[in-house]
C-alpha cells in the first residue's frame, strides 16, 4: 500500500485465445483502465491445445476507495479491474479457473502464497463481473459496445492485524482510564486523607489538562494515518474520554466543596468512585455496539 488511497500491485496476467474460428476477430491484450500508472510487457507465448496463451508481467498503481470507519478493526477491499484492450472486440474476460488447483475465496488462490502487506492479513480473494457505470458510448455509434461486456475485477479483502493496532490504539485509552480512576480514588475532602496522599482536589485540573493534551495529539496522529469522510470508531472512544475528563473535574470539585445532600459528597465520593468503572466500561461497550451495528 503506497499511500492512504493507493496500492501498488504487480503480477502476471495471461489470456487464453482459442485458435479455432469463433466467427469474430479477437485481438490479444488487456488493460488496467483505472491505473494511475502502469507498465506491462509480454513474458511468454505458447500454443496449448486449441488455444494460444499469452502472458504479461505487469506493475501498476491503482486508486482505491477505502472505508476505515471501523479502524482499527476495518476490512478493506483492493480491486484490480481488467478490460479487453480493444473495446470493439466485444470480448468478455473471464477467470481462467482451469489454471488453479483450488479457487475457494478463503484459500487466496489468486495471489502469491508469499504475498505480504505489512500490518495487514489477506483474508480472501475472488473475481466479480460488474457492468461499467458509464453514461456515454465513448464515441462509438453503437451503445451495445458499452453494454455487451462487463468489467472483470479481482477483489482482495484485507484486514488490519488486530494485536499490533490494539496495543497502539486501545492500550493508551485503558491506561488513561486507569490513571483517571486512581486520581479520582485518592481525591478527598478529608484533610487527613489529603495530607496522606498529598493530592488535593484542585490537582485534578492539572491531571485533566494533561489528559486533554494527550487525547488531542492522539487524535491528530490517527488522522495523519487514516483518511475517512466519517468519524472513526476509535475517535468516538476519544470523544468519550473528553466527557470522562470533564466528569472527573466536576466530581473532584464537588467532593472538595463538601456539599450536603450531594451524590458526589456521600461518604467522601463513595458512590461516584464505585460507579466509575461500570459507567466507563458500559459506555464503551454501548459505543462499540452502536458503531458496529450502523456499519455492519
N, C-alpha and C positions, 0 to 999 in steps of 0.2 A: 504494500500500500504506500504509494509515493506521496500522498497528501491526505487531507481531510475529505476530499471528494473525488479522488482519482486513484486508479490502480494501474500498476504496470504488470502486464501479463506476457508470457512467451510460451511457445509450444509448437506443435505440428498440426497442420490441417491437411487432410487429404480428401481427394474427390475420386469417386469410382464412376467412370463414364462407360456405359455399355458400348461395345463395338458393333453390335447388331443394329440394324436400322429401326429407329423409333418413329419415323415419319416426321421428325423435327430436327433442326440443326442445333446441336448442343455444343457450345464453346466452353472450354475449360476456364476455371478461375473463380475465386471467391473474394469477397472484400469485407472489411470491418467498417460499416457505414458510420458509426458513431465515434470512431477513434480520433483523438486529438492529434496523435502522430502514430505512424505505424511503418513497419518495413516487412517485406515478405520476399523470400527467394525460394526457387524450386530446389528441393532436396533430392527427390528421386522420381523416377517414372518407370513403370513396368507394366507388362501385359499379364493379367491374372484372369484366367478363364475367358469369359466373353466380355471382359471389361479392361479398360485402361485405367490404372491407378496412378494419380499424380499427387505427390506430397510437397508441401511447402513448410519451411520453418518461418515462424513469424514472431515479432515482438511488437507490442502496442501499448499506448497509454490511453485508458478508457475513462471517461467521466462517469460517475456513479451518483445516484441519489440515495444517501444513507439516512436512515431514521434512527437516531441514537437517543430517543426519548427515555428508554429504559436503562441507560448507562448506569452501572457497568454490567448489566445483565442482558444487553441487547443482542439480537441476532441480525446480521447484515447479509444482504444478498448481492453478490457480484454477478453481473450479467454481461456475457460476451455474445453479441449479436452478429450473425453471419448472413450475407446476402450473395446471390449469384452475381458475378462480376458484370454481366450484361443483362439488364432487366428485360430486354426484348426476347430473351431466350425462353421466357415463361417456364423456368425450371424451378421445381420445389426442392430445396435442400432438405435432406432427412439424415438423421444419425445413422452411421454405419455400425449397427449393433453386432453384426456378424464378426466384427474385428475385436470384440471384447469377450473375455471369458465370463465375466459376471457384470450385470448392469443394474443391480439394485441400487437405489439412491444412497442408502446408508453405507454402502461399500466403497463409495467415492471412486468409481472406475474411470471417470473421465478426467482425472488429474493424476499427476505422477505420485507414486507411493511416498516419495521423499519430499513432497511439496510441504513448504513450511512458511507460515506467516507469523512473525514474532508477535506474541501476545494474543494469538487467536488460534482457535481449533476449527478445522474443516469438518462440518457436521454431515453434509450431504451434497451430492451433485446430480443434476438431472437436466434434460432437454425440454424445451417448450416450443410450440409453434404458435405464434401470435400474429394477427393481422396488423400491419403497419398503420399507425394513426395519421393518415395523410388526407389532406383536403385538396390535393392537386394531382394532375396527371403527369407532372414534371415535363410538360411539353409534348407528350405523346398524344396522338389523336384518339387513341382508344383507351378508355378508362380501365378496360379489362387488364391492362398491363400492370396496374397497381393493385388490382383485386384478386388476380389469379393466384399469386403465391403469398405465402406467409413467411415471416421472419423466423429463422431458426436461431434459438438462443440457448447457450449453455449457462445454467444457473448454478452458482457455487454459494452455498449457505455457510457462513462462518459465525462462530460465537466467541465472544471475548473470554479469555481464561479467567475463571472466577476468582481463584485464590490470590493471584497477583494483584488484581484490581480491588478485591475486597479489602486486603490489608492496607493498601494505599488510600482507599476512599472511606471505608467504614470504621477502621481502627481509630483514626483521629476523632471521629464523632463519638465513639464509645468512650475514649479517654476523656474527651471534653465533658461528656455527661457525668462520668465518674468523678472528675475533679470538681465539677459544679456541685455534685451531691455532697462531697466531703466539705466543701466551703459552706454549704447550707447546714450541714450537720453540726459544725462547730460554731455556727452563728448563734449567739445567745444574748438575751437581755440581762442575764445574771452577771453581776460584777465579778463574782468569784470565778465563774467559768471563763469570762473574758480574760482574766489575769492568768489562768492556767493555759489557755490556748493562744494567748497573745494575738487574738483575732477579733477585731471589733466589727460590728455590723457595717460600719462605714467602709471597711476594707473591701466589701463585696463590690463596690463601684469600680475599684481598680481591677478586680478579677473580671468583672463584666466587660470592661474596656478591652482587656487583653483578649477575651473570648471573641468579641466583635471583630477585632483586627484579624484574628486567625480565620474566622468564618469568611470575611470579605476576601482575603488573599487566597483562601482555598477555592472559593467560587470563581475567582478570576483565573486561577490555574487550570481549573476544569474547562472553562470556556475557551482557553487558549488551545486546548487539545481537541475539543469537540465542537463542531458546528451543527446547530439544530435550530429550527424555527420554533420549537416547542420548549417548554420548561422541562428540564431533565428530572428524572426520578430522584437523583441524589441531591438536586437543588431544593426539592421540596423538604428533604431532611434538614438541609442547612437553614431554610426559612423557618422550620420548626424550632431549630436551635436559637434563632433570634428571639422567638417567643419565650423559650426557656430562660435565656439570659435576662429578659425583661421581667419575667416572673420571679427570678431569684432576687433581683434588686428590690422589687416591691415587697417580697416576703421578708427579706432581711431588714428593710426599713420598718415594716410593721412590727417585727419582733423587737427591734430596738426601742420603738415608741411605747411598748407595753400597753397597748390599748386594751381596755377591758371589753369583754364580750366580743372579742375578735377571734375568728378561727385561726388567725396567724399566731396569736399570742397564747393560745391554750396550751398549758404545760410547756411553756417556752418553745412554741412552734412544733409541738409533737405531731399534730395532725398533718401539718404541711410536710414535715420531714418523712412521715410514714407514707404519704400519698405520692411522693416524688417518683419513685421507680414505677409503680403501677401506671401513673399518668404518662410518663415519658415512653415506656415500652409499649403501652397500649396505643398511644397516639402514633408512634412509628409504625406499628402493625396496621393501623387503620389507613395511614397514608399509603403504605405499600399495597394494601388490598385495593384501594380505590384507583391508584395509578395503573396497576397491572390489569385491573378489570376494564378500565377505559381504553387500554392499549392492547388488549388481547385480540 
